[in-house]
Amino acid sequence: MNIFSSFVLQFTIHQFLNPYKMNTNALTMIFKKSNYIFHLLHKQADKSCFLLKFEMKACNMDFIIEHHHNNNKRMFIYAVFPVKILLKKRNDMAVLTTLFNNNLATGCWELNMQDGTLRFRISYIYEEDENRFERIFLEYLDQAIRFTDVCTPAILSVIFADANPHEVFQQLTESVDVSQN
């Protein structure tokens, strides 16, 4: 066996024994292990995209996980709000999301002013160290779940109860430290 074929064999064995280096399989294993309801939306050479469903206190929420497994090694966790923000409510929602974002340590709210899509995003550059990959991913996912769950009642009150975004934010920050998301 020459040096090249020995390297290929060792690399192949390492890939087999280390599933975290196998792109989509790492997240699939985490989702199954955590008993999450998930669906692989699409898989490409450099990116995989999953849909997760969570039942929150105020409403059910879809989470989109984008796993970029190219040289950049980026992970995006999106919590997609279940209803579109009506055109007449978008300015108030932009104020509320700005207030939220100004107080966040991790993540940000995004409001598409064209179509009314509201989502919370956490993104980070991940390591392919299997000892850290799962723990860090689950920490960020947990932060996204907790923060969207805390903020959803405030969002719903601005959308459906015509609440003032400044007052809603003030009430929320009196009961919860949003900077500790």
C-alpha positions in Angstrom: 0.0 0.0 0.0 1.5 3.4 -1.0 1.3 6.6 1.1 -1.6 8.0 -0.9 -3.8 4.9 -0.5 -2.9 4.7 3.2 -4.0 8.3 3.6 -7.3 7.7 1.7 -8.0 4.7 3.8 -7.3 6.5 7.1 -9.4 9.5 5.9 -12.3 7.2 5.0 -12.2 5.4 8.3 -12.1 8.7 10.1 -15.1 10.0 8.2 -17.0 6.8 9.0 -16.1 6.9 12.7 -16.7 10.6 13.0 -20.2 11.3 11.7 -20.0 15.1 12.6 -17.8 15.6 9.6 -20.4 14.2 7.3 -22.4 17.4 7.0 -26.2 16.7 7.2 -25.8 13.6 9.3 -24.6 15.5 12.4 -27.8 17.5 12.6 -30.0 14.6 11.8 -28.4 12.6 14.6 -28.9 15.5 17.1 -32.6 15.9 16.1 -33.3 12.2 16.4 -31.5 12.0 19.8 -33.5 15.0 21.0 -36.8 13.6 19.7 -37.4 16.7 17.6 -40.0 16.7 14.9 -38.0 17.6 11.8 -37.9 17.5 8.0 -34.9 17.8 5.6 -36.2 20.6 3.3 -33.2 20.4 0.9 -29.7 19.2 0.7 -27.1 20.6 -1.6 -23.3 20.1 -1.9 -22.6 23.1 0.4 -25.8 23.6 2.4 -28.5 21.6 4.1 -31.8 23.1 5.3 -34.1 21.6 8.0 -37.6 22.4 9.3 -38.3 21.9 13.0 -41.7 22.3 14.6 -42.1 23.5 18.2 -45.2 24.1 20.3 -44.6 27.3 22.2 -46.6 28.9 25.0 -48.4 31.4 22.8 -48.3 29.7 19.4 -46.6 27.0 17.4 -43.4 28.1 15.7 -41.4 26.8 12.7 -37.6 26.8 13.0 -35.5 26.7 9.9 -32.0 25.4 10.4 -29.5 26.3 7.6 -26.2 24.3 7.9 -23.6 25.7 5.5 -20.9 23.0 5.2 -18.6 24.8 2.8 -15.4 26.6 3.9 -17.3 29.2 5.9 -19.0 26.6 8.3 -21.9 28.9 9.1 -25.1 27.8 11.0 -28.3 29.8 10.8 -31.2 29.2 13.2 -34.4 31.0 12.2 -37.6 31.1 14.2 -40.3 32.1 11.7 -43.3 33.8 13.2 -46.5 31.9 12.2 -48.4 34.9 10.7 -47.4 37.7 8.3 -47.4 41.2 9.7 -50.1 43.2 8.0 -48.9 46.3 6.1 -50.6 48.7 8.6 -48.8 47.0 11.5 -45.3 46.8 10.0 -44.1 50.2 11.3 -45.1 49.4 14.8 -43.5 46.0 14.5 -40.3 47.6 13.1 -40.2 49.7 16.3 -40.7 46.7 18.5 -38.1 44.6 16.8 -35.6 47.5 17.0 -36.3 47.8 20.7 -35.7 44.0 21.0 -32.5 44.1 18.9 -31.0 47.0 20.8 -31.0 44.9 24.0 -29.9 41.5 22.6 -26.6 39.8 23.4 -27.2 37.1 20.7 -29.4 37.0 17.7 -31.7 39.5 16.0 -35.2 40.1 14.9 -35.8 40.6 11.1 -38.9 42.0 9.6 -39.3 41.9 5.8 -41.1 45.2 5.2 -42.2 44.0 1.7 -44.0 40.8 2.6 -44.5 41.0 6.4 -42.4 38.0 7.3 -41.1 38.2 10.9 -38.3 35.9 12.1 -35.7 35.7 14.8 -32.2 34.7 13.7 -29.1 33.4 15.4 -26.1 32.7 13.3 -22.6 31.6 14.1 -19.5 29.9 12.7 -19.3 26.4 14.0 -16.4 24.1 14.7 -16.4 20.5 13.4 -15.3 19.3 16.8 -17.9 16.6 17.7 -17.4 17.4 21.4 -18.5 21.0 20.9 -20.7 20.9 17.8 -23.8 19.4 19.4 -23.5 21.3 22.7 -23.1 24.7 21.0 -25.8 24.0 18.5 -28.3 23.0 21.2 -27.3 26.1 23.3 -28.1 28.4 20.4 -31.3 26.6 19.5 -32.4 26.8 23.1 -31.7 30.5 23.2 -33.8 31.0 20.0 -36.7 29.0 21.5 -36.6 30.8 24.8 -36.3 34.3 23.4 -39.1 33.8 20.8 -41.3 32.3 23.5 -40.7 35.3 25.8 -41.3 37.9 23.0 -44.3 36.3 21.2 -47.0 37.7 23.6 -45.6 41.2 23.1 -45.6 40.7 19.3 -49.1 39.4 19.4 -50.3 42.3 21.4 -48.9 44.8 18.9 -50.4 42.9 16.0 -53.9 42.1 17.4 -54.5 44.4 20.3 -53.2 47.6 18.8 -50.7 47.9 21.7 -48.1 50.6 21.7 -44.7 48.9 20.9 -42.8 51.1 23.4 -45.3 50.3 26.2 -45.3 46.6 25.4 -41.5 46.6 25.4 -41.4 48.5 28.7 -43.8 45.9 30.3 -41.7 43.0 29.0 -38.4 44.4 30.2 -39.9 45.0 33.7 -40.7 41.3 34.0 -37.9 39.7 31.9 -34.3 40.7 31.3 -34.2 40.5 27.5 -30.5 41.2 27.4 -30.0 37.7 28.9 -31.6 35.9 25.9 
